[in-house]
Structure formats: structure tokens, C-alpha cells
Amino acid sequence: MIFFTAYANKKFLVLERHDVMIGRENIAFVVGSPDTVNDSKKPLLFAHKKLADGRTFCVVYKNEGDLKKIITFYPLL
């Protein structure tokens, strides 16, 4: 199960103001099947994934049992 924090929910609006459109399903896809995961700063995990449209996103999250709590996300250039 995936849970978006209040900050993560606001991040959709922030990115939209900068013409970066991404949906919750894309964020779930990044977390569910990342290209790479950097876990050197546990308990936070950093998942990276190149999407079908060519954009690469990083999702910062932490595992709490079966729950993946999305902290924030951002596009990589």
C-alpha cells in the first residue's frame, strides 16, 4: 500500500505550476519497480526510474511495514 504525506500531496501542485505533470500512478510505478534504489540514508529510500515518456523521477519514501510512505518526489534533469 502507498501513502502520500501532506507534503507529497502538495508537491503535485508545486510541480504543476512549473508545467511538470505527473500522476500518483507514476509515483507508485517508480516505487514499485525502480531502476535504482539508494538506501544509504536509511530509513529514507531514494527510488529512481525513467518513465516511458523519457523523464526520470526520484521518489523519497520510507517503509513502515507493508506501507510505503511517500515523502517527496522530483524530476531529475
Residue, then its C-alpha position, 0 to 999 in steps of 0.5 A: m500500500i502507498f501513502f502520500t504525506a501532506y507534503a507529497n500531496k502538495k508537491f503535485l501542485v508545486l510541480e504543476r505550476h512549473d508545467v511538470m505533470i505527473g500522476r500518483e500512478n507514476i509515483a507508485f510505478v517508480v516505487g514499485s519497480p525502480d531502476t535504482v534504489n539508494d538506501s544509504k540514508k536509511p530509513l529514507l529510500f531514494a527510488h529512481k526510474k525513467l518513465a516511458d515518456g523519457r523523464t526520470f523521477c526520484v521518489v523519497y519514501k520510507n517503509e513502515g511495514d507493508l506501507k510505503k510512505i511517500i515523502t517527496f518526489y522530483p524530476l531529475l534533469 
